[in-house]
Amino acid sequence: MPTAPTSELRRVFALRVREQRKRLHISQEELADRAQVHRTFIGAVERAETNVSIDNIARISAALVVEAWELLKE
Amino acid sequence: MPTAPTSELRRVFALRVREQRKRLHISQEELADRAQVHRTFIGAVERAETNVSIDNIARISAALVVEAWELLKE
């Protein structure tokens, strides 16, 4: 079925990032370091506040050792 | 396994968007209209030239009547 509204996909990504980060037992700061993004950025991602780009989705998924698509699946 | 470099995810998205657009027999212009993005933007996406945002991934996937994650899977 078609994707739900814009904010819904952000919410899915936010939940999946947090879930996988906790599975790896790493902090937001540690994830930021691994993904080479700013420390405050991961917090904003996990609150679905930021319109994250595909390049940063790639960085974050690599740092979380999962495929990007897995972080966007409900 | 971890995601490949940044540009790789753009390339996957570009290929999937084009593939699904052709499956629906619609032009880049028609897809742009349906997704409510600029007409030149879809061309840039399909050439993997643009660092597309998650909100635009959501718009494009909804316009293509697929889930967003399906457009990011190799």
Backbone of each chain as nested JSON, in Angstrom:
{
  "chains": [
    {"id": "A", "residues": [
      {"number": 1, "name": "MET", "atoms": {"N": [0.839, -1.21, 0.0], "CA": [0.0, 0.0, 0.0], "C": [0.871, 1.257, 0.0]}},
      {"number": 2, "name": "PRO", "atoms": {"N": [0.312, 2.371, -0.438], "CA": [1.076, 3.609, -0.481], "C": [1.552, 4.028, 0.918]}},
      {"number": 3, "name": "THR", "atoms": {"N": [2.615, 4.768, 0.915], "CA": [3.15, 5.291, 2.157], "C": [2.204, 6.327, 2.754]}},
      {"number": 4, "name": "ALA", "atoms": {"N": [2.146, 6.335, 4.062], "CA": [1.343, 7.319, 4.786], "C": [1.987, 8.704, 4.668]}},
      {"number": 5, "name": "PRO", "atoms": {"N": [1.358, 9.729, 5.228], "CA": [1.904, 11.079, 5.111], "C": [3.366, 11.186, 5.554]}},
      {"number": 6, "name": "THR", "atoms": {"N": [3.995, 12.208, 5.045], "CA": [5.374, 12.575, 5.32], "C": [5.84, 12.284, 6.737]}},
      {"number": 7, "name": "SER", "atoms": {"N": [5.183, 12.831, 7.718], "CA": [5.619, 12.717, 9.104], "C": [5.623, 11.264, 9.568]}},
      {"number": 8, "name": "GLU", "atoms": {"N": [4.787, 10.44, 8.958], "CA": [4.728, 9.025, 9.312], "C": [6.055, 8.317, 9.0]}},
      {"number": 9, "name": "LEU", "atoms": {"N": [6.653, 8.618, 7.869], "CA": [7.924, 7.965, 7.518], "C": [9.046, 8.43, 8.455]}},
      {"number": 10, "name": "ARG", "atoms": {"N": [9.029, 9.698, 8.809], "CA": [10.004, 10.188, 9.802], "C": [9.846, 9.436, 11.121]}},
      {"number": 11, "name": "ARG", "atoms": {"N": [8.593, 9.214, 11.504], "CA": [8.318, 8.556, 12.775], "C": [8.827, 7.107, 12.753]}},
      {"number": 12, "name": "VAL", "atoms": {"N": [8.597, 6.424, 11.646], "CA": [9.097, 5.045, 11.501], "C": [10.619, 5.033, 11.615]}},
      {"number": 13, "name": "PHE", "atoms": {"N": [11.268, 5.923, 10.875], "CA": [12.742, 5.983, 10.902], "C": [13.231, 6.274, 12.322]}},
      {"number": 14, "name": "ALA", "atoms": {"N": [12.604, 7.228, 12.983], "CA": [12.981, 7.595, 14.357], "C": [12.907, 6.385, 15.287]}},
      {"number": 15, "name": "LEU", "atoms": {"N": [11.817, 5.657, 15.207], "CA": [11.627, 4.486, 16.07], "C": [12.649, 3.399, 15.777]}},
      {"number": 16, "name": "ARG", "atoms": {"N": [12.877, 3.15, 14.503], "CA": [13.809, 2.083, 14.108], "C": [15.249, 2.417, 14.497]}},
      {"number": 17, "name": "VAL", "atoms": {"N": [15.621, 3.677, 14.348], "CA": [16.982, 4.093, 14.725], "C": [17.172, 3.888, 16.224]}},
      {"number": 18, "name": "ARG", "atoms": {"N": [16.211, 4.359, 17.012], "CA": [16.327, 4.22, 18.469], "C": [16.371, 2.747, 18.88]}},
      {"number": 19, "name": "GLU", "atoms": {"N": [15.49, 1.972, 18.279], "CA": [15.398, 0.537, 18.572], "C": [16.738, -0.166, 18.29]}},
      {"number": 20, "name": "GLN", "atoms": {"N": [17.3, 0.102, 17.116], "CA": [18.539, -0.572, 16.74], "C": [19.728, -0.047, 17.558]}},
      {"number": 21, "name": "ARG", "atoms": {"N": [19.717, 1.243, 17.876], "CA": [20.779, 1.818, 18.705], "C": [20.781, 1.148, 20.083]}},
      {"number": 22, "name": "LYS", "atoms": {"N": [19.59, 0.95, 20.642], "CA": [19.501, 0.327, 21.972], "C": [19.902, -1.151, 21.899]}},
      {"number": 23, "name": "ARG", "atoms": {"N": [19.576, -1.768, 20.781], "CA": [19.984, -3.167, 20.59], "C": [21.518, -3.293, 20.617]}},
      {"number": 24, "name": "LEU", "atoms": {"N": [22.19, -2.284, 20.084], "CA": [23.659, -2.285, 20.063], "C": [24.263, -1.741, 21.359]}},
      {"number": 25, "name": "HIS", "atoms": {"N": [23.368, -1.268, 22.277], "CA": [23.821, -0.702, 23.56], "C": [24.8, 0.448, 23.364]}},
      {"number": 26, "name": "ILE", "atoms": {"N": [24.459, 1.345, 22.46], "CA": [25.29, 2.543, 22.3], "C": [24.442, 3.801, 22.52]}},
      {"number": 27, "name": "SER", "atoms": {"N": [25.1, 4.861, 22.964], "CA": [24.432, 6.144, 23.219], "C": [24.232, 6.906, 21.909]}},
      {"number": 28, "name": "GLN", "atoms": {"N": [23.419, 7.962, 21.985], "CA": [23.248, 8.838, 20.817], "C": [24.597, 9.432, 20.4]}},
      {"number": 29, "name": "GLU", "atoms": {"N": [25.415, 9.773, 21.385], "CA": [26.726, 10.364, 21.103], "C": [27.628, 9.36, 20.373]}},
      {"number": 30, "name": "GLU", "atoms": {"N": [27.591, 8.129, 20.841], "CA": [28.417, 7.089, 20.209], "C": [27.955, 6.842, 18.768]}},
      {"number": 31, "name": "LEU", "atoms": {"N": [26.639, 6.805, 18.579], "CA": [26.117, 6.626, 17.22], "C": [26.528, 7.792, 16.321]}},
      {"number": 32, "name": "ALA", "atoms": {"N": [26.437, 9.01, 16.862], "CA": [26.842, 10.196, 16.088], "C": [28.306, 10.085, 15.668]}},
      {"number": 33, "name": "ASP", "atoms": {"N": [29.145, 9.654, 16.597], "CA": [30.571, 9.493, 16.28], "C": [30.762, 8.465, 15.173]}},
      {"number": 34, "name": "ARG", "atoms": {"N": [30.09, 7.346, 15.314], "CA": [30.239, 6.281, 14.315], "C": [29.728, 6.704, 12.942]}},
      {"number": 35, "name": "ALA", "atoms": {"N": [28.619, 7.479, 12.943], "CA": [28.004, 7.881, 11.671], "C": [28.633, 9.15, 11.104]}},
      {"number": 36, "name": "GLN", "atoms": {"N": [29.517, 9.763, 11.891], "CA": [30.163, 11.023, 11.499], "C": [29.15, 12.128, 11.209]}},
      {"number": 37, "name": "VAL", "atoms": {"N": [28.183, 12.231, 12.128], "CA": [27.228, 13.347, 12.082], "C": [27.33, 14.092, 13.424]}},
      {"number": 38, "name": "HIS", "atoms": {"N": [26.684, 15.256, 13.504], "CA": [26.749, 16.05, 14.734], "C": [26.0, 15.343, 15.859]}},
      {"number": 39, "name": "ARG", "atoms": {"N": [26.485, 15.547, 17.074], "CA": [25.924, 14.851, 18.235], "C": [24.455, 15.168, 18.465]}},
      {"number": 40, "name": "THR", "atoms": {"N": [24.057, 16.41, 18.23], "CA": [22.652, 16.778, 18.459], "C": [21.74, 16.232, 17.349]}},
      {"number": 41, "name": "PHE", "atoms": {"N": [22.35, 15.854, 16.236], "CA": [21.565, 15.427, 15.08], "C": [20.817, 14.114, 15.35]}},
      {"number": 42, "name": "ILE", "atoms": {"N": [21.467, 13.183, 16.033], "CA": [20.824, 11.895, 16.308], "C": [19.592, 12.09, 17.206]}},
      {"number": 43, "name": "GLY", "atoms": {"N": [19.705, 12.985, 18.172], "CA": [18.543, 13.287, 19.019], "C": [17.383, 13.813, 18.194]}},
      {"number": 44, "name": "ALA", "atoms": {"N": [17.689, 14.719, 17.286], "CA": [16.65, 15.296, 16.416], "C": [16.03, 14.223, 15.518]}},
      {"number": 45, "name": "VAL", "atoms": {"N": [16.876, 13.303, 15.021], "CA": [16.372, 12.194, 14.197], "C": [15.427, 11.315, 15.017]}},
      {"number": 46, "name": "GLU", "atoms": {"N": [15.817, 10.998, 16.238], "CA": [15.012, 10.086, 17.071], "C": [13.733, 10.751, 17.58]}},
      {"number": 47, "name": "ARG", "atoms": {"N": [13.658, 12.065, 17.482], "CA": [12.412, 12.771, 17.805], "C": [11.635, 13.1, 16.528]}},
      {"number": 48, "name": "ALA", "atoms": {"N": [12.096, 12.595, 15.392], "CA": [11.436, 12.805, 14.097], "C": [11.321, 14.285, 13.748]}},
      {"number": 49, "name": "GLU", "atoms": {"N": [12.263, 15.077, 14.249], "CA": [12.215, 16.522, 14.043], "C": [12.911, 16.963, 12.769]}},
      {"number": 50, "name": "THR", "atoms": {"N": [13.787, 16.118, 12.244], "CA": [14.612, 16.564, 11.134], "C": [14.275, 15.831, 9.837]}},
      {"number": 51, "name": "ASN", "atoms": {"N": [14.347, 16.59, 8.758], "CA": [14.076, 16.052, 7.431], "C": [15.366, 15.44, 6.885]}},
      {"number": 52, "name": "VAL", "atoms": {"N": [15.745, 14.307, 7.462], "CA": [17.041, 13.669, 7.195], "C": [17.212, 13.323, 5.71]}},
      {"number": 53, "name": "SER", "atoms": {"N": [18.413, 13.483, 5.204], "CA": [18.694, 13.209, 3.789], "C": [19.08, 11.745, 3.573]}},
      {"number": 54, "name": "ILE", "atoms": {"N": [19.01, 11.33, 2.327], "CA": [19.347, 9.933, 1.989], "C": [20.819, 9.633, 2.311]}},
      {"number": 55, "name": "ASP", "atoms": {"N": [21.698, 10.612, 2.147], "CA": [23.108, 10.378, 2.485], "C": [23.271, 10.142, 3.995]}},
      {"number": 56, "name": "ASN", "atoms": {"N": [22.509, 10.884, 4.79], "CA": [22.595, 10.663, 6.236], "C": [21.867, 9.386, 6.665]}},
      {"number": 57, "name": "ILE", "atoms": {"N": [20.825, 9.011, 5.957], "CA": [20.196, 7.705, 6.201], "C": [21.228, 6.599, 5.956]}},
      {"number": 58, "name": "ALA", "atoms": {"N": [22.021, 6.743, 4.892], "CA": [23.062, 5.754, 4.584], "C": [24.118, 5.715, 5.691]}},
      {"number": 59, "name": "ARG", "atoms": {"N": [24.554, 6.895, 6.135], "CA": [25.572, 6.943, 7.203], "C": [25.053, 6.303, 8.489]}},
      {"number": 60, "name": "ILE", "atoms": {"N": [23.818, 6.654, 8.857], "CA": [23.257, 6.147, 10.113], "C": [23.036, 4.636, 10.037]}},
      {"number": 61, "name": "SER", "atoms": {"N": [22.54, 4.158, 8.922], "CA": [22.292, 2.712, 8.81], "C": [23.609, 1.938, 8.828]}},
      {"number": 62, "name": "ALA", "atoms": {"N": [24.639, 2.456, 8.178], "CA": [25.943, 1.788, 8.209], "C": [26.474, 1.745, 9.644]}},
      {"number": 63, "name": "ALA", "atoms": {"N": [26.307, 2.848, 10.368], "CA": [26.775, 2.91, 11.756], "C": [25.985, 1.958, 12.651]}},
      {"number": 64, "name": "LEU", "atoms": {"N": [24.74, 1.696, 12.279], "CA": [23.888, 0.784, 13.06], "C": [23.981, -0.663, 12.554]}},
      {"number": 65, "name": "VAL", "atoms": {"N": [24.792, -0.876, 11.546], "CA": [25.05, -2.209, 10.986], "C": [23.76, -2.882, 10.51]}},
      {"number": 66, "name": "VAL", "atoms": {"N": [22.925, -2.095, 9.865], "CA": [21.708, -2.621, 9.232], "C": [21.598, -2.003, 7.839]}},
      {"number": 67, "name": "GLU", "atoms": {"N": [20.741, -2.566, 7.023], "CA": [20.469, -1.976, 5.72], "C": [19.531, -0.786, 5.901]}},
      {"number": 68, "name": "ALA", "atoms": {"N": [19.709, 0.219, 5.072], "CA": [18.895, 1.432, 5.161], "C": [17.394, 1.117, 5.111]}},
      {"number": 69, "name": "TRP", "atoms": {"N": [17.01, 0.243, 4.221], "CA": [15.57, -0.033, 4.064], "C": [14.959, -0.601, 5.346]}},
      {"number": 70, "name": "GLU", "atoms": {"N": [15.757, -1.306, 6.138], "CA": [15.226, -1.871, 7.382], "C": [14.832, -0.788, 8.382]}},
      {"number": 71, "name": "LEU", "atoms": {"N": [15.422, 0.381, 8.248], "CA": [15.114, 1.486, 9.16], "C": [13.887, 2.277, 8.705]}},
      {"number": 72, "name": "LEU", "atoms": {"N": [13.35, 1.929, 7.544], "CA": [12.182, 2.651, 7.028], "C": [10.951, 1.761, 6.945]}},
      {"number": 73, "name": "LYS", "atoms": {"N": [11.094, 0.542, 7.421], "CA": [9.987, -0.408, 7.332], "C": [9.2, -0.433, 8.636]}},
      {"number": 74, "name": "GLU", "atoms": {"N": [7.912, -0.283, 8.517], "CA": [7.003, -0.231, 9.691], "C": [7.156, -1.46, 10.558]}}
    ]},
    {"id": "B", "residues": [
      {"number": 1, "name": "MET", "atoms": {"N": [23.888, -7.025, 6.291], "CA": [25.215, -6.379, 6.25], "C": [25.058, -4.863, 6.177]}},
      {"number": 2, "name": "PRO", "atoms": {"N": [26.097, -4.137, 6.599], "CA": [26.027, -2.673, 6.585], "C": [25.809, -2.133, 5.177]}},
      {"number": 3, "name": "THR", "atoms": {"N": [25.216, -0.967, 5.147], "CA": [24.981, -0.303, 3.878], "C": [26.302, 0.137, 3.252]}},
      {"number": 4, "name": "ALA", "atoms": {"N": [26.37, 0.088, 1.958], "CA": [27.532, 0.541, 1.195], "C": [27.631, 2.075, 1.288]}},
      {"number": 5, "name": "PRO", "atoms": {"N": [28.667, 2.655, 0.684], "CA": [28.838, 4.11, 0.758], "C": [27.603, 4.887, 0.314]}},
      {"number": 6, "name": "THR", "atoms": {"N": [27.542, 6.1, 0.797], "CA": [26.503, 7.079, 0.511], "C": [25.939, 7.006, -0.905]}},
      {"number": 7, "name": "SER", "atoms": {"N": [26.776, 7.142, -1.875], "CA": [26.332, 7.224, -3.258], "C": [25.61, 5.941, -3.691]}},
      {"number": 8, "name": "GLU", "atoms": {"N": [25.962, 4.828, -3.067], "CA": [25.332, 3.557, -3.381], "C": [23.83, 3.583, -3.06]}},
      {"number": 9, "name": "LEU", "atoms": {"N": [23.457, 4.147, -1.937], "CA": [22.041, 4.202, -1.58], "C": [21.27, 5.128, -2.528]}},
      {"number": 10, "name": "ARG", "atoms": {"N": [21.897, 6.219, -2.915], "CA": [21.27, 7.095, -3.927], "C": [21.034, 6.329, -5.227]}},
      {"number": 11, "name": "ARG", "atoms": {"N": [22.034, 5.527, -5.6], "CA": [21.941, 4.777, -6.859], "C": [20.806, 3.759, -6.804]}},
      {"number": 12, "name": "VAL", "atoms": {"N": [20.672, 3.077, -5.665], "CA": [19.579, 2.116, -5.5], "C": [18.233, 2.834, -5.617]}},
      {"number": 13, "name": "PHE", "atoms": {"N": [18.093, 3.943, -4.914], "CA": [16.842, 4.706, -4.951], "C": [16.537, 5.169, -6.382]}},
      {"number": 14, "name": "ALA", "atoms": {"N": [17.552, 5.677, -7.06], "CA": [17.393, 6.15, -8.44], "C": [16.863, 5.04, -9.353]}},
      {"number": 15, "name": "LEU", "atoms": {"N": [17.466, 3.872, -9.242], "CA": [17.06, 2.739, -10.077], "C": [15.638, 2.286, -9.758]}},
      {"number": 16, "name": "ARG", "atoms": {"N": [15.331, 2.216, -8.488], "CA": [14.003, 1.744, -8.068], "C": [12.902, 2.711, -8.479]}},
      {"number": 17, "name": "VAL", "atoms": {"N": [13.183, 4.003, -8.353], "CA": [12.186, 5.008, -8.75], "C": [11.912, 4.883, -10.252]}},
      {"number": 18, "name": "ARG", "atoms": {"N": [12.983, 4.817, -11.035], "CA": [12.797, 4.722, -12.488], "C": [12.041, 3.446, -12.868]}},
      {"number": 19, "name": "GLU", "atoms": {"N": [12.441, 2.35, -12.247], "CA": [11.821, 1.038, -12.503], "C": [10.315, 1.077, -12.216]}},
      {"number": 20, "name": "GLN", "atoms": {"N": [9.96, 1.609, -11.053], "CA": [8.55, 1.631, -10.663], "C": [7.762, 2.637, -11.503]}},
      {"number": 21, "name": "ARG", "atoms": {"N": [8.405, 3.761, -11.845], "CA": [7.736, 4.754, -12.695], "C": [7.404, 4.14, -14.05]}},
      {"number": 22, "name": "LYS", "atoms": {"N": [8.348, 3.393, -14.608], "CA": [8.117, 2.767, -15.911], "C": [7.06, 1.67, -15.817]}},
      {"number": 23, "name": "ARG", "atoms": {"N": [7.042, 1.002, -14.678], "CA": [6.017, -0.02, -14.451], "C": [4.615, 0.595, -14.485]}},
      {"number": 24, "name": "LEU", "atoms": {"N": [4.514, 1.818, -13.992], "CA": [3.227, 2.528, -13.977], "C": [2.956, 3.258, -15.295]}},
      {"number": 25, "name": "HIS", "atoms": {"N": [3.947, 3.231, -16.217], "CA": [3.817, 3.905, -17.508], "C": [3.519, 5.388, -17.352]}},
      {"number": 26, "name": "ILE", "atoms": {"N": [4.271, 6.037, -16.462], "CA": [4.128, 7.494, -16.326], "C": [5.481, 8.165, -16.588]}},
      {"number": 27, "name": "SER", "atoms": {"N": [5.396, 9.408, -17.051], "CA": [6.602, 10.197, -17.337], "C": [7.159, 10.79, -16.047]}},
      {"number": 28, "name": "GLN", "atoms": {"N": [8.386, 11.327, -16.146], "CA": [8.958, 12.034, -14.997], "C": [8.065, 13.223, -14.605]}},
      {"number": 29, "name": "GLU", "atoms": {"N": [7.506, 13.891, -15.602], "CA": [6.65, 15.051, -15.34], "C": [5.379, 14.639, -14.599]}},
      {"number": 30, "name": "GLU", "atoms": {"N": [4.806, 13.513, -15.031], "CA": [3.592, 13.023, -14.381], "C": [3.896, 12.621, -12.94]}},
      {"number": 31, "name": "LEU", "atoms": {"N": [5.016, 11.954, -12.733], "CA": [5.398, 11.58, -11.368], "C": [5.604, 12.822, -10.509]}},
      {"number": 32, "name": "ALA", "atoms": {"N": [6.271, 13.827, -11.066], "CA": [6.493, 15.081, -10.326], "C": [5.165, 15.71, -9.913]}},
      {"number": 33, "name": "ASP", "atoms": {"N": [4.207, 15.723, -10.839], "CA": [2.892, 16.275, -10.518], "C": [2.229, 15.49, -9.392]}},
      {"number": 34, "name": "ARG", "atoms": {"N": [2.284, 14.17, -9.5], "CA": [1.643, 13.337, -8.472], "C": [2.309, 13.5, -7.106]}},
      {"number": 35, "name": "ALA", "atoms": {"N": [3.642, 13.647, -7.121], "CA": [4.396, 13.737, -5.861], "C": [4.458, 15.169, -5.327]}},
      {"number": 36, "name": "GLN", "atoms": {"N": [3.963, 16.108, -6.14], "CA": [4.014, 17.529, -5.782], "C": [5.441, 18.018, -5.515]}},
      {"number": 37, "name": "VAL", "atoms": {"N": [6.333, 17.611, -6.439], "CA": [7.703, 18.131, -6.41], "C": [7.974, 18.797, -7.764]}},
      {"number": 38, "name": "HIS", "atoms": {"N": [9.098, 19.486, -7.886], "CA": [9.418, 20.184, -9.133], "C": [9.723, 19.175, -10.243]}},
      {"number": 39, "name": "ARG", "atoms": {"N": [9.384, 19.546, -11.448], "CA": [9.54, 18.64, -12.59], "C": [10.983, 18.209, -12.827]}},
      {"number": 40, "name": "THR", "atoms": {"N": [11.92, 19.116, -12.618], "CA": [13.324, 18.755, -12.839], "C": [13.87, 17.86, -11.722]}},
      {"number": 41, "name": "PHE", "atoms": {"N": [13.163, 17.848, -10.595], "CA": [13.65, 17.131, -9.416], "C": [13.674, 15.618, -9.652]}},
      {"number": 42, "name": "ILE", "atoms": {"N": [12.656, 15.097, -10.306], "CA": [12.591, 13.649, -10.547], "C": [13.753, 13.202, -11.45]}},
      {"number": 43, "name": "GLY", "atoms": {"N": [14.076, 14.004, -12.443], "CA": [15.233, 13.694, -13.293], "C": [16.516, 13.617, -12.471]}},
      {"number": 44, "name": "ALA", "atoms": {"N": [16.691, 14.583, -11.588], "CA": [17.884, 14.603, -10.722], "C": [17.907, 13.387, -9.794]}},
      {"number": 45, "name": "VAL", "atoms": {"N": [16.745, 13.01, -9.286], "CA": [16.651, 11.816, -8.429], "C": [17.048, 10.567, -9.219]}},
      {"number": 46, "name": "GLU", "atoms": {"N": [16.546, 10.451, -10.427], "CA": [16.808, 9.242, -11.227], "C": [18.246, 9.194, -11.757]}},
      {"number": 47, "name": "ARG", "atoms": {"N": [18.949, 10.317, -11.689], "CA": [20.374, 10.321, -12.021], "C": [21.229, 10.257, -10.749]}},
      {"number": 48, "name": "ALA", "atoms": {"N": [20.567, 10.074, -9.606], "CA": [21.259, 9.973, -8.299], "C": [22.073, 11.225, -7.995]}},
      {"number": 49, "name": "GLU", "atoms": {"N": [21.625, 12.358, -8.524], "CA": [22.371, 13.607, -8.354], "C": [21.982, 14.363, -7.101]}},
      {"number": 50, "name": "THR", "atoms": {"N": [20.813, 14.051, -6.551], "CA": [20.304, 14.869, -5.457], "C": [20.263, 14.098, -4.135]}},
      {"number": 51, "name": "ASN", "atoms": {"N": [20.568, 14.821, -3.078], "CA": [20.558, 14.249, -1.732], "C": [19.136, 14.345, -1.177]}},
      {"number": 52, "name": "VAL", "atoms": {"N": [18.254, 13.544, -1.724], "CA": [16.809, 13.617, -1.457], "C": [16.502, 13.421, 0.038]}},
      {"number": 53, "name": "SER", "atoms": {"N": [15.536, 14.158, 0.538], "CA": [15.159, 14.09, 1.955], "C": [14.122, 13.005, 2.199]}},
      {"number": 54, "name": "ILE", "atoms": {"N": [13.995, 12.627, 3.466], "CA": [13.025, 11.58, 3.834], "C": [11.596, 12.014, 3.507]}},
      {"number": 55, "name": "ASP", "atoms": {"N": [11.295, 13.311, 3.639], "CA": [9.943, 13.782, 3.296], "C": [9.685, 13.61, 1.792]}},
      {"number": 56, "name": "ASN", "atoms": {"N": [10.695, 13.882, 0.978], "CA": [10.514, 13.688, -0.464], "C": [10.523, 12.206, -0.854]}},
      {"number": 57, "name": "ILE", "atoms": {"N": [11.259, 11.388, -0.119], "CA": [11.176, 9.936, -0.328], "C": [9.739, 9.478, -0.064]}},
      {"number": 58, "name": "ALA", "atoms": {"N": [9.123, 10.005, 0.982], "CA": [7.737, 9.652, 1.308], "C": [6.784, 10.098, 0.198]}},
      {"number": 59, "name": "ARG", "atoms": {"N": [6.969, 11.332, -0.294], "CA": [6.088, 11.84, -1.363], "C": [6.227, 11.004, -2.633]}},
      {"number": 60, "name": "ILE", "atoms": {"N": [7.47, 10.703, -2.99], "CA": [7.72, 9.959, -4.228], "C": [7.177, 8.534, -4.116]}},
      {"number": 61, "name": "SER", "atoms": {"N": [7.398, 7.896, -2.98], "CA": [6.913, 6.519, -2.83], "C": [5.388, 6.476, -2.848]}},
      {"number": 62, "name": "ALA", "atoms": {"N": [4.742, 7.446, -2.205], "CA": [3.271, 7.492, -2.23], "C": [2.776, 7.674, -3.669]}},
      {"number": 63, "name": "ALA", "atoms": {"N": [3.441, 8.536, -4.423], "CA": [3.054, 8.787, -5.819], "C": [3.282, 7.548, -6.683]}},
      {"number": 64, "name": "LEU", "atoms": {"N": [4.244, 6.72, -6.292], "CA": [4.551, 5.495, -7.043], "C": [3.779, 4.285, -6.508]}},
      {"number": 65, "name": "VAL", "atoms": {"N": [2.966, 4.518, -5.483], "CA": [2.1, 3.485, -4.901], "C": [2.907, 2.279, -4.41]}},
      {"number": 66, "name": "VAL", "atoms": {"N": [4.029, 2.593, -3.776], "CA": [4.84, 1.558, -3.115], "C": [5.242, 2.085, -1.737]}},
      {"number": 67, "name": "GLU", "atoms": {"N": [5.724, 1.177, -0.906], "CA": [6.255, 1.609, 0.385], "C": [7.649, 2.205, 0.183]}},
      {"number": 68, "name": "ALA", "atoms": {"N": [7.992, 3.182, 0.995], "CA": [9.289, 3.846, 0.879], "C": [10.454, 2.847, 0.942]}},
      {"number": 69, "name": "TRP", "atoms": {"N": [10.382, 1.907, 1.859], "CA": [11.513, 0.971, 2.028], "C": [11.756, 0.151, 0.76]}},
      {"number": 70, "name": "GLU", "atoms": {"N": [10.708, -0.086, -0.011], "CA": [10.886, -0.873, -1.246], "C": [11.748, -0.143, -2.27]}},
      {"number": 71, "name": "LEU", "atoms": {"N": [11.798, 1.169, -2.173], "CA": [12.592, 1.972, -3.104], "C": [14.062, 2.074, -2.666]}},
      {"number": 72, "name": "LEU", "atoms": {"N": [14.363, 1.548, -1.494], "CA": [15.742, 1.624, -0.983], "C": [16.4, 0.252, -0.872]}},
      {"number": 73, "name": "LYS", "atoms": {"N": [15.677, -0.756, -1.31], "CA": [16.194, -2.119, -1.195], "C": [16.853, -2.562, -2.496]}},
      {"number": 74, "name": "GLU", "atoms": {"N": [18.074, -3.039, -2.37], "CA": [18.867, -3.457, -3.545], "C": [18.111, -4.477, -4.39]}}
    ]}
  ]
}
